[in-house]
Amino acid sequence: MHRQMMSQLIKWKNEKNRKPLLLKGVRQVGKTHLLKEFGSSQFAACHYFNFEKQPKLHKAFEEDLSPKAILKELSFQAGSSINIGQDLVIFDEIQECPKALTSLKYFCEECPQLHLCGAGSLLGLHLNSGSFPVGKVTFKVLCPLSFEEFLMATNDKALEEFQKTSKTNEPSQLIHEHLWEQLKTYFVVGGLPEVVASYCANQKSPFEAFTIARQKQEDLLNAYYADIARHSGKVNAMHIDRCLRAVPMQLCQIQDGNVAKFKFRGVVPGISHYDRLAGALDWLESAGLIIKVQIVNSGHFPFRGYTKENFFKLLLFDVGILGSMCGLPPKVILDADYGSYKGYFAENFVAQEFLCRGFKELFSWQEDRSEVEYLLEDQGSSIPVEVKSGSVTKAKSLEKFTSKYKSPYQVIFSGRPMKISKTKECYPLYLAGKLPKLN
């Protein structure tokens, strides 16, 4: 599968002042496969070390954290010498060996010529340790496949054709309708590589393909629950588990309008306030399983200055997992015209696409009973982004925000074809990851 992160890895490889790279991302998002492909395609040799499967590797870091000593020991373990400057070294499941994490500081300072990448499941939970090499690593986050990557995996060139034709004339209605149908397919399958691969292998028989994809999603969910139980302790695990299940449950309750603020009452019996759930929610966010969208009550910069610790929306990291956890049969999703009652799918999808684009934080706006799904910054101006799952594009809140905060233009994602004017840019939902003004 083609991953757009590959171009960022190649750019990192060619940087003069390169630091060791840590690739974060939820379990089974494709980190290991991507790094191995990077190593085989861009380097003379690739040396792969897995600290979970090969516990003997920990000994290489017990007595001496100097890069020279570590590389000598690892070369012995691998049975082949590591050529500094020519080879790639991968430390996988690096969180299982805290001293390996610490060693990245010394690789950065004493052996900057070495191309060294680390990755690991639940890595985000291990980055607050006192032994972590602050300022000595480069972080990258691998998200589930974007809609564009999903189309490439299925060998569908419709989006590429759409982008070519839209620059010269009105986009084809046939292409628009095709991409809309493919978007609904993506809503079922999602972007986890294992699920996408199973769908691609069976897509000639749609019923079988969707059935197998949904089973894969359920298997992955069981693995995520197992991670919670393994890494968080019995009492905390119950709270984390309930918080994770509460996210799709609350989204499913939306019958009209935008995704609402996450409600704390009822998630865990006897707990009704944020402070007692904060640890569980932070765990899920660090593990990459949920997406937090901060709600602000102003369109002024910086957006973060107008947030409240306990005032936010929560979405899931993958829209396919969302459908699975909601218990929505694939046919229901595929047959829907995506009116407002399924709006949370659209909002979740846009959040994923924005994160794939590299946005570090997401913000939503609510003020005086008006609300806009997302706020973006473009050359010092606040840009409101409205998300409509159907074809209705009238949005009073957009007008109110634009008037109050003097936005130069506004953005609407909906089921309608593309239509651009000086002050309003309307894009079909499937272009959320290709917002032109922000390229």
Secondary structure, DSSP 8 states (H G I E B T S, - for coil): ---THHHHHHHHHT-TT---EEEE--TTSSHHHHHHHHHHHHSSEEEEEETTT-GGGGGGGTS---HHHHHHHHHHHHTS---TTTEEEEEETGGG-HHHHHHHHHHHHH-TTSEEEEE-TTGGGGTTSTTS-TTSSEEEE--S--HHHHHHHTT--HHHHHHHHHTTS---HHHHHHHHHHHHHHHHH-S-HHHHHHHHHHTTSHHHHHHHHHHHHHHHHHHHHHHHHHHH-HHHHHHHHHHHHHHHHHHHT--SSS------TTTBTTB-SGGGTHHHHHHHHHTTSEEEEEEES--SS-GGGG--TT-EEEEES-HHHHHHHHT--HHHHHH----GGGHHHHHHHHHHHHHHTT-S-EEEEEETTEEEEEEEEETTEEEEEEE-SSS----HHHHHHHHHHT-S-EEEEESS--EE-SSEEEEEGGGGGG-GGG-
